[in-house]
Amino acid sequence: MDFGIGFLSSNVMLPILDFFYGIVPSYGLAIVALTLVIRFAVYPLSAGSIRSMRRMKIVQPLMQERVKDIQERYKSDPAKQQQAMSEVYKEFGNPLAGCFPLLLQLPILFALFATLRGSPFADVKYPVNLQIVPADQAVQVQPYASKSQNIYVAEGTHYPIQAVLPVGTKLTVGEKIDLAFQTTEGKPLGDILGNYPETDIQPHWQVTRGQERVNLDENGHLVALQPGDVTLEGIVPGIASKKGFLFIDALGRVGALDNELFMTAPDGSKTVNWDGIHWDILFMISAFGISLYVNQLLSGQGATSNPQQNQVNQLTPILFSGMFLFFPLPAGVLLYMLIANIFQTVQTFILQREPLPENLQKLLDEKEKAEAVKNRDALPFEAGKAKRKTSS
């Protein structure tokens, strides 16, 4: 039994999704509600990570000085060095402590991500590799069934569906097979869809590699023509993939640009195909990048003493959000990522204003006093006063 990402998706995410869809029949609102529920559920973990990062930012300079001093003082005595380092970590905290809350919440967030990439928001794909051998070669029949995936056949109703090849993935030339989709109990998907005439789902198969080696019609009847390797892909459309939400045209739309961004005029010149740009996707990608930048400013991650590192930090939100132009995701997934990041930004804003522990506040006050004394000796007006006294 799968107790990983698939288990969380099927037994946690989808029931929550169905619950909210039953209250407000909108898959867009269901995505928003599901995202907020999960973010509130992992709030203590993410808050612990943010607090730890904030503490480490304050104590890191002093901690580095203390560690360097210990390494030099006890370089010939590893045992005492280890003991002294333990005392430092006990006083200031372990720098890795902030990573553990993040690691604990990753499986939940990955399961949510996987849920929004599947049915009902996007088309579900079943890749199958075939091997076709000469007609005179004996082949052992071993029926093939893919890993099941949840398929929504109607609003709020879904079944675990497999792609099935009755005679297996090894065929002889001239052999004919029927490609099919069925539940894990063996009930054909077509029979289930027949009970929901209002649902417009047309499952189909396509050949993605080795088209010359097989003949495949629209009903899933396949004939092996010549030896070689073939890759098939079964596709079951998502019932909400073409539905919109607010400014989003289609929750299942993938990519900000159509394949033909430029149009060629009769004279050979090229013009931009503005209709080929999906502005809703571009808006979410841009808003995601802005929220990353704001979150970076609030947490203080963008400010370091290294100018080159500062430039890298400033470019990170642009690069991270811009990669979705080249590795596109469905609009529903982008909506989740945008909402989750806005939630994270608000959470960071709130937690950055929490009072610090007494020992850390004392260190921060001492550091600020030391910097104030250091800067006071170099103030321009004091230098001017000294100059005027000298000239008189």
N, C-alpha and C positions, 0 to 999 in steps of 0.2 A: 504494500500500500504506500502511496506517495504522501509523505508528511512534509514536503518541501513547499516551494512556491506554488505549485499546482494545487496542493491541498488548501493552502491559505486562500487562494483565489476562488476555489470552488465552494469552500465551506465557511468563509468569512466575508470576502468581498462581494460575491454575487448575492448572497442573502441580504446584505445591507443595501445593495443596489436595488434589488427587487422591492425591499421594504419602502424605500423612498420613492420609487417609481409608482408604487401603489398609492402613496399619499398625493404626489403631484405627478401626473402622467407626462413627464418631460425627461428624456434621457440627459439633456443638458443640465437640468437642475439636479438630476440624480448624480451626475458626475461631481457637481459642486458640493452636494451634501455628503457624498461618500468621501471626497477629499478632506472636507472639514472634520468629519468624524475620525478619520484615521490620524489627521494632524493633532487633534485634541487627545487622541489615545496615546500618541507617542510624545505628547508635550513634556512630561516629566523627563524623558530621556534626552530630548533635544535641548531642554532647558539646562540639564546638567552639563551637557557638552558646551553650551554657550557660556555658562558660568565659569567652567574650568578654563576655557580659552581666555576669558576676561581676566581671571586671576593670574594666569601664566603671563599674559602681556605685561602686567604690573610688576611681577616679581622676577621675570626672566633676566633683565640686566644684572640685578643683584645676585641672582642664582648663578649666572654664568661666572661672575667674579668669584663667588664662593667655591664653585666647582673647580675652577682653574687653580685657585689657591690650594685646595685639597690635593689636586693631582700633583702639584709641584712639591708640596710639603711631605706627602707620603708616597712618593713615586717608588721608593725602595721597599715599601711595606704595603702590599696589596690588601692585607687583612684590615689594617687600620684605615686604609683609603676607602674600602667598601663600607666599613662602619660609619665613617664620617659622611659618606655620600648618602647612606640611609637616613642619617639625622637631618641632612639637608632636605631630602625628599619629604621627611616627616614634617619639617617646618614649613616648606613652601608648597608641597604637593608634587605628585609625579606628573611630568609633562605628558605622559601617555594616557593619563586618566580620562582626558576629554574624548579620547577615541573610542572608549568602550561603550558609552551610551549610543554613539553613532553606529557602531557595529551591531548593537542589539536591535536597532530599529530598521536596519537595512532589509532584512527578509520581508518585513511587512510592507515597506515602500516598494520593493521589487514586485511583490505580489499584486499590489495596487496598480503598478505600472503595467504588468502583464495582463491584468484584467481589462484595462482600458484599450489595450492593443488587440483584443479579440472581439468575439461576438458579444453584444449586438452592435458595437461601435465600428468595427472594421471587418473586412472579409477575412475568413479563416482559411488558411492554406494547408494542404497536406502534400508534401513532396514525397515522391516514390521513385526509387531507382529500379529499372528493369535491366535484365540481361537476356538478350536473345541469342540462341545458339542454333547451329544447323539442324535441319529436319531429321537427319539420321543419328543425332546424338540423344541419348536417353536422358530424360529429366524427371526428377522425383517431385511429385506434387506436394507442396507444403503451403497451405493457405496462409495468406498474409493479412494482418490487420494492424493498422497504424495505432499510435497512441491516441486515446480519445481526447476530444476537446469539446468544451461546452458550446452548443449552438442554440441560439435563440430562434425558435420557430414561430413565436408570437410574443407580444409584449408581456414580459414577466414569466414566460414559459421557455425553459431550455432543457436540452437533453445532451448527455455525453455521446458524441458521434465519432465513429471511426471510418477511415477509408479502408475498403476491403477489396482484395484481389483473390477470388476463390481458388485459383490454381497456383498462387504464389507469384514471386517476382522473377522467376526464371522460365522463359518461354522458348518454344521451338518455332522455327520459321513456318508460317502458315497457320499457326495456332490462333484461335479466336477466344477472347475473354470479354466479360462484362465488368467494367469498373463500377463500384457501388459505394454508397455511404449507408451506414446503419448504426444503430445504438449498440452499446456493449452487450445488450441481451439478444441482439440479432434482428431487431425490427428495422425494416428499411426506412430510410429517411423520407422517401417519397410517400409511404403510407402515413407517416406522421404529418407531413405537410398537407396531405389530403384532408385532414381534420381541421385545418385552419385556412380556409379558402381566401380569407382576407389578407393573408400574408403573401407577398410577392417575392418569393425566394426561388432562384433558378440555379441550383448547384450544377457545376460543369467541370470538365476536365480539359487540360491543355498539355501539349508536348513542349517542353522548354529546351530539350536537347535530344538530338537524334531524330528529327522529324522525318528524315528519309527512310528510317528503318521500320516505321509503323504507320498504320492508317487508323485514325481515330475520328469517329463521327460525333455529332452533338449529343447523342444519347449515351455516350460512354462505351460504345462497342469498339473494341480495339482488335486489330489484326496485325500480327508480327510479319514483317516483309523480308528483312535481311538481318544477318547476325551483327551484333554490336551492343553497345550500351545506350540506354534511353532513360531520360528523366521525365517523369510526369508530374503534374501538379493539379491536385483536386482543389476546387475553390467553392466555398459556401459563403454567399454574400451575407453581410451583417444587416439586420433589418433596420438599424438606425444609422447606417453608414452615410445615407444620403439626407438625413434629417438635419435641419439647422437648429441653431440656438443663439438668440440675441443677434450679434453681428456675425456669427459663424454660419457660413453657407451650408456646410456639410460636415458632420462630426467625424466622418470616416475619410475625409479628403487628406491626401498625403502630398506634401510638398507645396512650396510657395509659388512655383513656376510650372507652367505646362511645358511639354517637350518642345514646342515650337514657340519660343519667346520672340523670335524675329520672323517677320514676313518678307518674302521676296517679291518685289514689284515687277511688272512686265519688263521694265528697263534694266532689271538686274540689281537695283538698289535694295537695301534692306531697311526696314522700319520696325520699330518696337511694336510688338503685339500686346497692347495694354490690356486687352481682354484676357490674355494668358497669365496675368499676374493675379494671384489670389491675395488681396489686400488684408483679408481677415487673418491669414496665416502670418503674413509679414508683421501685422500689428502685434500678434501674440509673441512672436519671436523678439521684436523690439522691446515690448513691455517686459518680457522675461529678462533681457539684458539689462534694462534700467533697474529692475528690482534687484538683480545681482549686485549692481554697482552701489545702490543705496544701502543694501545689506552690508556690503564691504565697508562703506564709510561708517556706518553705525557701529560695527564691531571693531573698527580700527585696524582691519587687516591690511588696508592699502597704504598705511603710513609706516615706513621704516627709515632707518638711518642710511640705507643704501639707495642712491638715486636710481640705479639701474633696476633694482628690485621694485621700486615704486612704479617705474614705467611698465614693468611686466604685470604688476598687480592691476594697473589701470587698463591694460589691454585684455586682461583675462575675461572680464564680462563680455567684451566684444567678440573675442575668439570663441568663447564657450557658447554664446547664443548664436553666433554666425554659423557654427558647424551644422545647425539644423537646416541650413539651406542646402548643404551637401549630403547630409544624412537625415532625410526628412522623416517626420513622425506624423501619425494621424492627428487631425485637429483636436480630437477629444483628449489625446495624451498631452498636447501642448496646453490645453485649457487646464488640465490637472496640474501641470508643472507650474503654470503661471499663478494659479490660486495658491498652491503649496508654497511657492517662493514669497508671495505677498504675505502669507501667514507667517512665514519664517522671519520676514523683515519686521513685521509688527512685533513679533515675539522678541526679537533682538532689541528693538527700541525700548520695550518695557523692561527687559532684564538688565539692560545697560544702566538703568536708573535705580536699580536696587542698591541699598547700602552694602558696602563691602564688609567682610568680617573685620573685627577690631584690629587683629594683628596686621592684616593687609592694609587697612586704612592708615595705620601708624607708619608703615613702610612708605606708603604713597605720600603722606605728609612730610616725612623726612626727606624724601626725594625731591619734592617740590620746593622745600626750604633750601636745600643745597643748590638747586638750579637757580633759585631766585638770588641767592648770595653770589653765585658765579656770574649771573647776567648783570647784577647791579654794578659790579666793578668795571663793566665795559659799556655802560650807558653813554650815548653820544653827548648829552648835555653836561654830564660830569666831566667828560674830557674837555669840553668847551670851557667850562668854568676854570679848570686847571690851567688851560692855555691863556685865558685872560689875566689870571693872577700872575702868571709868569711874565707876561708882556708889560704889566704895570710895574 
